[in-house]
Amino acid sequence: MSATTPVAVQRVQLELLLQKTGPARILSPIPFATPLALVFHLEWASRFALVWLGLFGVAVLFSYVQRRQLETRGPLPDHELPTVLRGRIRDLLLLGTMWGLAPWMLGAHQGTPQLILVTVFIMGAVSLGSAIVSTHRQTIAAFSIPAGVGIVSACAWHGGLVGWVLAGCMALYLAMTFKWTSQQADLLEQSLTVRFEKEDLARRLAQQVELVESANREKSRFLASASHDLRQPLHAISLFTSVLERSRLDPDSTQTVSRLGHSVRLLNQSLDTMLDISRLDAGAVQPRLQPLRVHELFIALNHTFSGNAQARDLQIRFRAPGDLVVLSDAQLLTRLLGNLIDNALKYTPTGGVLVAARSGAPAARAGQVCFEVIDTGIGIAGEHQQRVFDEFYQLANPQRDRTAGLGIGLSIVKRLSSLLEHPVELSSTPARGTRFRVWVQQAGAGAPGLAHPGGATREPPPPTGSALPRHVLVIDDEPVSREALALLLSSCGCAVYPASDLAQAQHLLQTNPIEAVVSDFRLPGSRNGLEHLLALRSTSPHLRTLLVTGETAPERIAAIKASGIAYLHKPVQAQQLLDALAG
């Protein structure tokens, strides 16, 4: 239990008591006490009836004044709660004592009619008063015990059969009333304790969730910001390796460079995959839903994976009606299905993979298209079928062979499924194969603005017969990256003009026949590479422009995409860069 829980319970209990014993309700016993005292005074000439009524009025007035003063104080601090409660117990004890004195000061013990009349009044007062002050055991006892002791003792003093019967009945009634109202007070305290414990638990849980989410956001921001620094040297290594691969080397050196290039490409793929996770977690990827022809999507996937399947001696087939159209993000859906296909190929030693799409889903999924990726691979046991969507979880790869991937392809599928709202289902039988189903909203075949899967890629399309520009300006503040890019372009016959900042770049533009400009995004000064290329496009539209960046921030990526400037993400493969410049 939190340290604040008892205090919160005390506060609510006291607030309920103060609500039930407001100033108006404190004055309510006077209309009951007044006729009782007048009857005894006028009918039975009781000498102390009016004295008792006066004392009763003083006690009520005293409680009223105390309550009014308490009402004007406003909210109570926590440390004053016990003091205020003691004050209310004192006032209730005073009122209970006045009712306890009633049978003695009124002379009720002198006759049976008087005793019965007082018993009825006090029974009603105790019943009503105990119910009103049933927020604490102390308040119940302070009011009911003095009143009960007074009437029971008066009945016993009267003696006789009537007196003793009344005394016994009143004692039993008061005991049951006290027990019942005390149980109500305990139940109130227990329910308030449970309530505040749950609220405190929910609050602490919310704080822990916020801490976890904050840590996750910090992790994603760290990965996103650190990726730029990681990509810079990897970008240079990739370009230097490409230069070496194009050089005339002896056979041993050629084999070494080939292995180096293969390692660089694996490292690049790993970095790209981990960055995709961080970008998805950071909310940097937002889907753009539009109609997409399934036939064209399957053509693009077939081009991507047919070579891999053939190298593994596997069959891969795509089946879909020619007019099937879905509503999705072309790039993200291609990535989702591509990860499933890649996963199926990795875990299928013999046989093949079938990728199919069909409409006419069950009634529960009316208006949706079911994509299926079915393999004849090793299958997934039931206890692993949820865990395969976790990061770095792999089946049949205990040695963590990097050529089998990092084990986060399906975790990306899970994130893309949630992002696109395309549910993914898995069914599998060990040693027989696995079936993944992806449900996508169907669109009309004649829907306008049909997207082409190839148009969703972030790299520019390959060249169509164009030659590389002869004079290229390279702007990069990183000396190693600038040198690597210059060396690659020089090995391809280009005249390269390197610049470390925009001032130097502007001078080279004015003094040399520049045909193309390749610029990094982050540059010294107040302007970045994108702003410079946009300015060049407006003043020199004949120049070819290409932005090379390692940026991952969502707002910057959105700005780059919206600009229309061709761009590549670091680390860039040499052939991609050459194709982009030629195109």
C-alpha positions as CSV (number, residue, x, y, z in Angstrom):
1,M,0.0,0.0,0.0
2,S,1.2,3.5,-0.8
3,A,2.0,5.8,2.1
4,T,-0.6,8.3,0.7
5,T,-3.4,5.7,0.6
6,P,-4.4,5.9,4.4
7,V,-4.4,9.6,4.2
8,A,-6.6,9.6,1.1
9,V,-9.0,7.2,2.8
10,Q,-9.2,9.4,5.9
11,R,-9.9,12.4,3.8
12,V,-12.8,10.8,1.9
13,Q,-14.2,9.4,5.2
14,L,-14.1,12.8,6.8
15,E,-15.6,14.5,3.8
16,L,-18.5,12.1,3.8
17,L,-19.0,12.7,7.6
18,L,-18.9,16.5,7.1
19,Q,-21.4,16.2,4.2
20,K,-23.8,14.1,6.4
21,T,-23.4,16.4,9.4
22,G,-23.7,19.8,7.7
23,P,-24.9,22.9,9.7
24,A,-28.6,22.3,8.7
25,R,-28.6,18.7,9.8
26,I,-27.0,19.5,13.1
27,L,-30.0,21.7,14.0
28,S,-32.5,18.9,13.0
29,P,-32.7,17.2,16.5
30,I,-34.2,20.4,18.1
31,P,-37.7,19.8,16.5
32,F,-37.7,16.3,18.1
33,A,-36.3,17.3,21.5
34,T,-38.6,20.3,21.9
35,P,-42.0,18.5,21.9
36,L,-40.6,15.7,24.1
37,A,-39.5,18.2,26.8
38,L,-42.8,20.2,26.5
39,V,-44.9,17.0,27.0
40,F,-43.0,16.1,30.1
41,H,-43.2,19.6,31.4
42,L,-46.9,20.2,30.8
43,E,-48.3,16.7,31.1
44,W,-46.2,15.3,33.9
45,A,-44.8,18.5,35.5
46,S,-41.2,17.4,35.1
47,R,-39.0,19.9,37.0
48,F,-35.9,19.5,34.8
49,A,-37.6,19.1,31.4
50,L,-36.9,22.7,30.3
51,V,-33.4,22.5,31.8
52,W,-32.6,19.5,29.7
53,L,-34.1,21.3,26.6
54,G,-31.9,24.3,27.3
55,L,-28.8,22.1,27.7
56,F,-29.7,20.2,24.6
57,G,-30.0,23.5,22.7
58,V,-26.7,24.7,24.0
59,A,-25.0,21.5,22.9
60,V,-26.6,21.7,19.4
61,L,-25.7,25.4,19.1
62,F,-22.1,24.6,20.1
63,S,-21.8,21.9,17.4
64,Y,-23.4,24.2,14.9
65,V,-20.9,26.9,15.5
66,Q,-18.0,24.5,15.3
67,R,-19.3,23.1,12.0
68,R,-19.7,26.6,10.5
69,Q,-16.2,27.5,11.5
70,L,-14.9,24.4,9.8
71,E,-16.9,25.1,6.7
72,T,-15.3,28.5,6.3
73,R,-11.7,27.1,6.5
74,G,-11.8,25.7,3.0
75,P,-9.7,22.6,2.0
76,L,-8.0,20.8,4.9
77,P,-4.3,20.0,4.8
78,D,-3.5,16.3,5.4
79,H,-1.9,16.9,8.9
80,E,-5.1,18.5,10.2
81,L,-7.4,15.6,9.3
82,P,-7.0,13.7,12.6
83,T,-7.6,16.9,14.6
84,V,-10.8,17.7,12.7
85,L,-12.0,14.2,13.1
86,R,-11.5,14.4,16.9
87,G,-13.5,17.6,17.0
88,R,-16.4,16.0,15.2
89,I,-16.2,13.0,17.6
90,R,-16.4,15.4,20.6
91,D,-19.5,17.1,19.2
92,L,-21.2,13.8,18.6
93,L,-20.3,12.6,22.1
94,L,-21.9,15.7,23.5
95,L,-25.1,15.2,21.5
96,G,-25.2,11.5,22.5
97,T,-24.7,12.4,26.1
98,M,-27.7,14.8,25.9
99,W,-29.9,12.0,24.6
100,G,-28.5,9.7,27.3
101,L,-29.5,12.3,30.0
102,A,-33.0,12.7,28.7
103,P,-34.7,9.8,30.5
104,W,-33.1,10.9,33.8
105,M,-33.7,14.6,33.6
106,L,-37.2,14.3,32.2
107,G,-38.1,11.8,34.9
108,A,-39.0,9.0,32.5
109,H,-38.0,6.3,35.0
110,Q,-40.9,7.3,37.3
111,G,-43.7,5.7,35.2
112,T,-44.2,3.2,32.4
113,P,-45.9,5.7,30.0
114,Q,-43.1,8.2,30.4
115,L,-40.5,5.4,29.9
116,I,-42.1,4.1,26.8
117,L,-42.4,7.6,25.3
118,V,-38.7,8.4,25.9
119,T,-37.7,4.9,24.6
120,V,-39.4,5.5,21.3
121,F,-37.8,8.9,20.9
122,I,-34.3,7.7,21.8
123,M,-34.6,4.6,19.7
124,G,-35.4,6.8,16.7
125,A,-32.6,9.2,17.5
126,V,-30.0,6.4,17.9
127,S,-31.2,4.7,14.7
128,L,-31.1,7.8,12.6
129,G,-28.0,9.3,14.2
130,S,-25.9,6.1,13.9
131,A,-26.8,5.7,10.2
132,I,-25.8,9.4,9.5
133,V,-22.4,9.1,11.3
134,S,-21.6,5.6,10.0
135,T,-18.3,6.7,8.4
136,H,-16.1,5.8,11.4
137,R,-16.5,3.4,14.3
138,Q,-15.5,6.2,16.6
139,T,-18.3,8.5,15.5
140,I,-20.9,5.7,15.8
141,A,-19.7,4.9,19.3
142,A,-19.4,8.5,20.4
143,F,-23.1,9.1,19.6
144,S,-24.9,5.8,20.2
145,I,-23.1,4.5,23.4
146,P,-24.0,7.5,25.7
147,A,-27.5,7.6,24.4
148,G,-27.9,3.8,24.8
149,V,-26.4,3.7,28.3
150,G,-28.8,6.4,29.4
151,I,-32.0,4.7,28.2
152,V,-31.0,1.2,29.2
153,S,-30.0,2.3,32.7
154,A,-33.3,4.2,33.1
155,C,-35.3,1.2,32.1
156,A,-33.4,-1.1,34.5
157,W,-33.9,1.5,37.3
158,H,-37.6,1.6,36.7
159,G,-37.7,-2.1,37.5
160,G,-40.5,-4.5,37.1
161,L,-41.3,-6.7,34.2
162,V,-41.8,-3.7,31.8
163,G,-38.6,-2.0,32.8
164,W,-36.5,-5.1,32.5
165,V,-38.0,-6.1,29.2
166,L,-37.4,-2.7,27.8
167,A,-33.9,-2.6,29.1
168,G,-33.1,-6.0,27.6
169,C,-34.7,-5.1,24.3
170,M,-33.0,-1.7,24.1
171,A,-29.6,-3.3,24.9
172,L,-30.0,-5.9,22.2
173,Y,-31.3,-3.3,19.7
174,L,-28.4,-0.9,20.4
175,A,-25.9,-3.7,20.1
176,M,-27.2,-4.8,16.8
177,T,-27.4,-1.2,15.5
178,F,-23.8,-0.6,16.6
179,K,-22.6,-3.8,15.0
180,W,-24.5,-3.1,11.7
181,T,-23.4,0.5,11.4
182,S,-19.8,-0.5,12.3
183,Q,-19.8,-3.0,9.6
184,Q,-20.9,-0.3,7.2
185,A,-18.0,1.9,8.4
186,D,-15.5,-1.0,7.9
187,L,-16.9,-1.8,4.5
188,L,-16.6,1.9,3.5
189,E,-13.0,2.0,4.7
190,Q,-12.1,-1.3,2.9
191,S,-13.7,-0.1,-0.4
192,L,-11.9,3.2,-0.2
193,T,-8.6,1.4,0.6
194,V,-9.1,-0.9,-2.4
195,R,-10.1,2.0,-4.6
196,F,-7.0,4.1,-3.8
197,E,-4.7,1.1,-4.0
198,K,-6.0,0.5,-7.5
199,E,-5.6,4.1,-8.4
200,D,-2.1,4.2,-7.0
201,L,-1.3,0.9,-8.8
202,A,-2.7,2.3,-12.1
203,R,-0.7,5.5,-11.6
204,R,2.5,3.7,-10.9
205,L,1.8,1.4,-13.9
206,A,1.2,4.4,-16.1
207,Q,4.5,5.9,-14.9
208,Q,6.3,2.6,-15.7
209,V,4.7,2.5,-19.1
210,E,5.7,6.1,-19.7
211,L,9.3,5.2,-18.6
212,V,9.4,2.2,-20.9
213,E,7.9,4.2,-23.8
214,S,10.3,7.1,-23.1
215,A,13.2,4.7,-23.1
216,N,12.0,3.1,-26.3
217,R,11.7,6.6,-27.9
218,E,15.2,7.5,-26.7
219,K,16.5,4.2,-28.1
220,S,14.9,4.9,-31.4
221,R,16.1,8.5,-31.4
222,F,19.6,7.4,-30.5
223,L,19.6,4.8,-33.3
224,A,18.3,7.3,-35.8
225,S,20.8,10.0,-34.9
226,A,23.7,7.5,-34.5
227,S,23.0,5.9,-37.9
228,H,24.2,9.0,-39.7
229,D,27.6,8.8,-38.0
230,L,27.7,5.0,-38.7
231,R,26.7,5.4,-42.3
232,Q,29.4,8.0,-43.1
233,P,32.4,5.6,-42.7
234,L,30.4,2.7,-44.1
235,H,29.5,4.9,-47.1
236,A,33.2,5.6,-47.7
237,I,34.2,2.0,-47.2
238,S,31.6,0.9,-49.8
239,L,32.8,3.4,-52.4
240,F,36.5,2.6,-51.8
241,T,35.7,-1.1,-52.1
242,S,33.9,-0.5,-55.4
243,V,36.9,1.4,-56.7
244,L,39.1,-1.6,-55.8
245,E,36.7,-4.0,-57.4
246,R,37.0,-2.0,-60.7
247,S,40.8,-2.0,-60.5
248,R,43.2,-4.4,-62.2
249,L,44.5,-6.6,-59.4
250,D,46.2,-9.9,-59.1
251,P,44.0,-12.9,-58.5
252,D,44.6,-13.1,-54.8
253,S,43.9,-9.4,-54.3
254,T,40.8,-9.7,-56.4
255,Q,39.5,-12.5,-54.3
256,T,40.2,-10.5,-51.1
257,V,38.5,-7.4,-52.5
258,S,35.5,-9.6,-53.5
259,R,35.2,-10.9,-49.9
260,L,35.6,-7.4,-48.6
261,G,32.8,-6.2,-50.8
262,H,30.5,-9.1,-49.7
263,S,31.2,-8.2,-46.1
264,V,30.4,-4.6,-46.7
265,R,27.1,-5.5,-48.4
266,L,26.1,-7.7,-45.4
267,L,27.0,-4.9,-43.0
268,N,25.0,-2.5,-45.1
269,Q,22.0,-4.8,-45.1
270,S,22.2,-5.3,-41.3
271,L,22.4,-1.6,-40.7
272,D,19.4,-1.0,-43.1
273,T,17.3,-3.6,-41.3
274,M,18.1,-2.3,-37.8
275,L,17.4,1.2,-39.0
276,D,14.0,0.2,-40.4
277,I,13.1,-1.1,-36.9
278,S,14.1,2.2,-35.3
279,R,12.3,4.3,-37.9
280,L,9.1,2.2,-37.5
281,D,9.3,2.5,-33.7
282,A,10.0,6.2,-33.9
283,G,6.9,6.8,-36.1
284,A,9.1,8.0,-38.9
285,V,7.3,5.8,-41.4
286,Q,3.7,6.9,-42.4
287,P,1.7,4.9,-44.9
288,R,0.3,6.5,-48.1
289,L,-2.7,4.4,-49.0
290,Q,-3.6,4.2,-52.7
291,P,-5.0,1.6,-55.1
292,L,-2.4,-1.0,-56.1
293,R,-2.6,-3.7,-58.8
294,V,-1.7,-7.0,-57.3
295,H,-0.5,-8.3,-60.7
296,E,2.2,-5.6,-60.9
297,L,3.1,-6.1,-57.3
298,F,3.7,-9.8,-57.9
299,I,5.8,-9.0,-61.0
300,A,8.0,-6.7,-58.9
301,L,8.3,-9.4,-56.2
302,N,9.1,-12.1,-58.8
303,H,11.9,-10.0,-60.2
304,T,13.3,-9.5,-56.7
305,F,13.2,-13.1,-55.4
306,S,13.3,-15.4,-58.5
307,G,17.1,-15.2,-58.7
308,N,17.4,-16.1,-55.0
309,A,15.0,-19.0,-55.4
310,Q,16.9,-20.3,-58.4
311,A,20.2,-20.1,-56.5
312,R,18.7,-22.3,-53.8
313,D,17.2,-24.7,-56.3
314,L,13.7,-23.8,-55.2
315,Q,10.6,-23.1,-57.1
316,I,8.7,-19.8,-56.5
317,R,5.3,-19.2,-58.1
318,F,2.9,-16.2,-58.0
319,R,-0.8,-16.6,-58.5
320,A,-3.4,-13.8,-58.6
321,P,-6.4,-12.7,-60.8
322,G,-5.3,-10.1,-63.3
323,D,-7.8,-7.5,-62.2
324,L,-7.3,-7.6,-58.5
325,V,-6.7,-4.2,-56.8
326,V,-6.0,-3.5,-53.2
327,L,-5.7,-0.3,-51.1
328,S,-2.3,-0.1,-49.4
329,D,1.0,1.6,-49.4
330,A,3.0,0.2,-52.4
331,Q,6.4,0.4,-50.8
332,L,5.4,-0.9,-47.3
333,L,3.2,-3.7,-48.6
334,T,6.0,-4.8,-50.9
335,R,8.3,-4.8,-47.9
336,L,5.9,-6.8,-45.8
337,L,5.3,-9.5,-48.4
338,G,9.0,-9.4,-49.4
339,N,10.0,-10.2,-45.8
340,L,7.6,-13.1,-45.7
341,I,8.9,-14.5,-49.0
342,D,12.5,-14.0,-47.9
343,N,11.8,-15.8,-44.7
344,A,10.0,-18.7,-46.5
345,L,13.0,-19.1,-48.9
346,K,15.5,-19.2,-46.0
347,Y,13.7,-22.0,-44.2
348,T,12.7,-24.1,-47.2
349,P,15.5,-26.6,-48.0
350,T,13.6,-28.3,-50.8
351,G,10.4,-27.7,-52.7
352,G,9.3,-24.2,-53.2
353,V,7.2,-21.2,-52.2
354,L,3.8,-20.2,-53.5
355,V,2.6,-16.6,-53.2
356,A,-1.1,-16.2,-54.0
357,A,-3.8,-13.5,-53.7
358,R,-7.5,-14.2,-53.8
359,S,-10.7,-12.3,-53.1
360,G,-14.0,-13.7,-51.8
361,A,-12.9,-13.8,-48.2
362,P,-15.2,-15.1,-45.4
363,A,-18.1,-13.0,-44.2
364,A,-16.0,-11.8,-41.3
365,R,-13.5,-10.3,-43.8
366,A,-15.8,-9.2,-46.6
367,G,-14.2,-6.7,-49.0
368,Q,-10.7,-7.8,-48.3
369,V,-8.0,-9.7,-50.3
370,C,-6.1,-12.5,-48.7
371,F,-2.4,-12.7,-49.6
372,E,-0.8,-16.1,-48.8
373,V,2.8,-17.1,-48.6
374,I,3.0,-20.8,-48.5
375,D,6.3,-22.8,-48.2
376,T,7.3,-26.5,-48.0
377,G,10.0,-25.8,-45.4
378,I,10.8,-26.9,-41.9
379,G,7.7,-25.4,-40.3
380,I,7.2,-23.8,-37.0
381,A,6.2,-25.6,-33.8
382,G,3.3,-24.2,-31.9
383,E,5.4,-23.0,-29.0
384,H,7.5,-20.9,-31.4
385,Q,4.7,-19.4,-33.5
386,Q,4.3,-16.2,-31.4
387,R,8.0,-15.7,-30.7
388,V,9.1,-15.7,-34.3
389,F,7.7,-12.2,-34.5
390,D,10.1,-11.0,-31.8
391,E,13.4,-9.3,-32.6
392,F,16.5,-11.5,-33.2
393,Y,14.5,-14.7,-32.7
394,Q,15.5,-17.3,-35.2
395,L,14.8,-21.0,-35.7
396,A,17.4,-23.5,-36.8
397,N,20.2,-20.9,-36.5
398,P,21.8,-21.4,-33.1
399,Q,25.2,-20.3,-34.5
400,R,23.8,-16.9,-35.4
401,D,25.0,-17.2,-39.0
402,R,24.8,-13.7,-40.4
403,T,24.1,-15.0,-43.9
404,A,20.7,-16.2,-42.5
405,G,19.8,-12.7,-41.5
406,L,19.5,-11.0,-38.1
407,G,16.1,-12.6,-37.2
408,I,14.2,-9.3,-37.3
409,G,12.4,-9.7,-40.7
410,L,9.2,-11.0,-39.1
411,S,9.4,-8.3,-36.4
412,I,9.3,-5.8,-39.2
413,V,6.3,-7.7,-40.7
414,K,4.6,-7.3,-37.3
415,R,5.2,-3.6,-37.2
416,L,4.2,-3.0,-40.8
417,S,1.0,-5.1,-40.2
418,S,0.0,-2.8,-37.3
419,L,1.0,0.3,-39.2
420,L,-1.0,-0.6,-42.4
421,E,-3.8,-2.3,-40.4
422,H,-3.2,-5.5,-42.5
423,P,-3.7,-8.4,-40.1
424,V,-1.2,-11.3,-40.4
425,E,-2.1,-14.9,-39.5
426,L,0.3,-17.8,-39.2
427,S,-0.4,-21.5,-39.4
428,S,2.3,-24.1,-39.6
429,T,3.1,-27.8,-39.2
430,P,6.7,-28.9,-38.3
431,A,8.5,-30.6,-41.2
432,R,5.6,-29.9,-43.6
433,G,5.6,-26.1,-44.1
434,T,4.2,-22.7,-43.1
435,R,1.4,-20.5,-44.4
436,F,1.2,-16.8,-43.7
437,R,-2.0,-14.9,-44.5
438,V,-2.1,-11.1,-44.9
439,W,-5.5,-9.4,-45.2
440,V,-5.7,-6.2,-47.2
441,Q,-8.6,-4.0,-48.1
442,Q,-9.8,-4.5,-51.7
443,A,-10.2,-1.6,-54.0
444,G,-12.1,-1.3,-57.3
445,A,-10.4,-2.4,-60.4
446,G,-11.1,1.0,-62.0
447,A,-9.9,3.1,-59.1
448,P,-8.0,6.2,-60.2
449,G,-4.4,6.8,-59.3
450,L,-3.2,3.2,-59.4
451,A,0.3,3.0,-57.9
452,H,3.1,0.9,-59.4
453,P,5.3,-1.0,-56.9
454,G,8.4,0.1,-58.6
455,G,7.5,3.7,-58.0
456,A,7.7,3.2,-54.3
457,T,11.4,2.6,-54.1
458,R,13.4,5.4,-52.7
459,E,16.3,5.1,-55.2
460,P,16.1,6.7,-58.7
461,P,15.3,4.3,-61.6
462,P,18.2,2.8,-63.5
463,P,19.4,4.6,-66.6
464,T,18.0,4.0,-70.0
465,G,21.0,4.5,-72.2
466,S,22.2,7.8,-70.7
467,A,25.9,8.3,-70.2
468,L,27.6,9.6,-67.0
469,P,28.1,13.4,-66.9
470,R,31.7,14.4,-67.7
471,H,32.1,17.1,-65.0
472,V,30.7,16.4,-61.6
473,L,30.8,18.6,-58.5
474,V,30.9,16.7,-55.2
475,I,29.9,18.5,-52.1
476,D,30.6,16.8,-48.7
477,D,32.2,18.1,-45.5
478,E,33.5,14.6,-44.6
479,P,36.9,14.4,-46.3
480,V,36.9,10.6,-46.4
481,S,33.5,10.4,-48.0
482,R,34.3,13.2,-50.4
483,E,37.5,11.5,-51.4
484,A,35.9,8.1,-51.8
485,L,33.1,9.5,-54.1
486,A,35.6,11.5,-56.1
487,L,37.8,8.4,-56.6
488,L,34.9,6.3,-57.8
489,L,33.7,8.9,-60.3
490,S,37.2,9.5,-61.5
491,S,37.7,5.7,-62.1
492,C,34.6,5.9,-64.3
493,G,36.1,8.7,-66.5
494,C,34.4,11.7,-64.8
495,A,36.2,15.0,-64.0
496,V,35.5,15.5,-60.4
497,Y,35.5,18.9,-58.5
498,P,35.4,18.3,-54.8
499,A,34.0,20.9,-52.4
500,S,33.8,20.9,-48.6
501,D,31.3,23.7,-48.2
502,L,28.8,25.7,-50.3
503,A,31.1,28.7,-50.7
504,Q,33.7,26.5,-52.4
505,A,31.0,24.8,-54.4
506,Q,29.6,28.1,-55.7
507,H,33.1,29.1,-56.8
508,L,33.6,25.8,-58.6
509,L,30.2,26.2,-60.3
510,Q,31.2,29.6,-61.7
511,T,34.6,28.6,-63.0
512,N,34.0,25.1,-64.4
513,P,31.7,23.4,-66.9
514,I,29.8,21.5,-64.2
515,E,27.1,19.1,-65.6
516,A,26.0,17.3,-62.4
517,V,26.1,18.1,-58.6
518,V,26.2,15.4,-55.9
519,S,25.7,16.8,-52.5
520,D,25.5,15.6,-48.9
521,F,22.6,16.8,-46.8
522,R,24.5,18.1,-43.8
523,L,26.9,20.9,-44.7
524,P,28.6,23.6,-42.8
525,G,26.8,26.9,-42.5
526,S,23.1,27.8,-42.3
527,R,22.0,26.0,-45.5
528,N,21.9,22.3,-46.1
529,G,22.5,20.3,-49.3
530,L,18.8,20.0,-50.2
531,E,18.3,23.8,-50.1
532,H,21.4,24.3,-52.3
533,L,20.2,21.8,-54.9
534,L,16.7,23.3,-54.9
535,A,18.3,26.7,-55.6
536,L,20.5,25.2,-58.4
537,R,17.4,23.6,-60.0
538,S,15.7,27.0,-60.2
539,T,18.7,28.9,-61.6
540,S,20.4,26.1,-63.6
541,P,17.7,23.6,-64.6
542,H,20.2,21.8,-67.0
543,L,22.2,20.5,-64.1
544,R,21.7,17.0,-62.9
545,T,21.3,17.0,-59.1
546,L,21.6,14.1,-56.6
547,L,21.3,14.2,-52.9
548,V,23.2,11.6,-50.9
549,T,22.2,11.5,-47.2
550,G,22.3,9.5,-44.1
551,E,19.3,11.4,-42.5
552,T,16.6,9.4,-40.8
553,A,14.6,12.1,-39.1
554,P,10.9,11.9,-40.3
555,E,10.5,15.6,-41.0
556,R,13.7,15.7,-43.0
557,I,12.9,12.6,-45.0
558,A,9.4,14.1,-45.7
559,A,11.1,17.4,-46.9
560,I,13.5,15.5,-49.2
561,K,10.6,13.4,-50.7
562,A,8.5,16.5,-51.2
563,S,11.3,18.4,-53.0
564,G,11.4,16.1,-56.0
565,I,15.2,16.0,-55.8
566,A,16.6,12.5,-56.6
567,Y,18.2,11.1,-53.5
568,L,20.0,8.0,-52.2
569,H,20.6,6.8,-48.6
570,K,24.0,6.2,-47.3
571,P,25.8,3.9,-47.5
572,V,25.3,4.0,-51.3
573,Q,26.3,1.1,-53.5
574,A,28.5,2.2,-56.3
575,Q,26.2,1.0,-59.1
576,Q,23.2,2.7,-57.6
577,L,25.0,6.0,-57.5
578,L,26.3,5.6,-61.1
579,D,22.8,4.6,-62.3
580,A,21.3,7.7,-60.6
581,L,23.8,10.1,-62.2
582,A,23.4,8.5,-65.6
583,G,19.6,8.6,-65.3
